[in-house]
C-alpha cells in the first residue's frame, strides 16, 4: 500500500483520473492569488499529488495511507469535484 507523501505544504490529492481538464483547472484555480483582506494577496501553499496509486480511493482508504506523524489536512479532487462546475474539493 502506497502511503501519501510527506510534504511541508497541504496536499491536494487527485483520486479521479477520468477528467484531465478538471484536474488542470482545479490546479490553476488553487494557484491563483487570493485577497488577504488587508489590501494584499496570498497564495495557497499546497503540494499537488497526481499519482494513479490513489485512483478512486475512498476517504477511509486515503486516511489509511496517512503517515503517522502527519500534521495537516487533505484536499481531495474526487469524482464529485471533477464532475461539478464548482469543483467542490473535499477537505479531510
C-alpha positions in Angstrom: 0.0 0.0 0.0 1.5 3.3 -1.1 1.5 6.0 1.6 0.7 9.6 1.0 3.9 11.6 0.5 5.1 13.8 3.4 5.1 17.4 2.3 5.7 20.7 4.1 2.6 22.0 2.3 -1.0 20.8 2.5 -1.6 18.1 -0.2 -4.2 18.3 -2.9 -4.7 14.7 -3.8 -6.1 13.6 -7.1 -8.3 10.4 -6.9 -10.2 11.0 -10.2 -8.2 10.3 -13.3 -11.1 10.5 -15.8 -11.1 14.2 -16.3 -7.7 15.7 -17.0 -9.2 19.1 -17.9 -10.9 19.4 -14.5 -7.7 18.5 -12.6 -5.7 21.2 -14.6 -8.5 23.7 -13.9 -8.5 23.0 -10.2 -4.7 23.3 -10.0 -4.9 26.6 -11.8 -7.6 27.9 -9.5 -5.7 26.9 -6.4 -2.5 28.6 -7.7 -4.3 32.0 -8.2 -3.6 34.7 -5.6 -6.4 35.5 -3.2 -7.1 38.8 -1.4 -5.9 38.8 2.2 -8.4 41.3 3.5 -5.7 43.9 4.1 -5.3 45.1 0.5 -2.7 42.4 -0.3 -2.7 38.9 -1.7 -1.8 35.5 -0.5 -1.1 32.2 -2.3 -2.1 28.7 -1.1 0.9 26.6 0.0 -0.1 23.2 -1.4 1.5 20.1 -2.8 -0.3 18.6 -5.8 -0.3 14.8 -5.6 -1.1 13.4 -9.1 -0.3 9.7 -8.6 -2.5 7.0 -10.1 -1.8 4.9 -7.0 -4.5 6.9 -5.3 -7.1 6.4 -8.1 -10.7 6.0 -6.8 -9.7 5.7 -3.1 -12.4 6.3 -0.5 -11.9 8.7 2.4 -11.1 5.8 4.7 -8.6 4.3 2.2 -6.9 7.7 2.0 -6.8 8.1 5.8 -5.2 4.6 6.0 -2.4 5.9 3.8 -1.6 9.0 6.0 1.8 8.7 7.7 1.7 8.5 11.5 3.3 11.9 12.1 1.2 13.7 9.5 0.0 17.1 10.8 -2.1 18.6 8.1 -5.4 18.3 6.4 -6.0 16.7 3.0 -7.8 18.2 0.0 -9.2 15.7 -2.4 -10.1 16.1 -6.1 -12.5 13.2 -6.4 -15.2 12.3 -9.0 -17.7 14.7 -7.4 -15.3 17.6 -7.7 -14.3 16.6 -11.2 -17.9 16.4 -12.5 -19.2 19.6 -10.9 -18.7 23.1 -12.5 -18.0 24.5 -9.0 -15.2 21.9 -8.3 -16.2 21.2 -4.7 -12.9 19.9 -3.2 -13.3 17.5 -0.4 -11.3 18.6 2.7 -10.4 16.0 5.3 
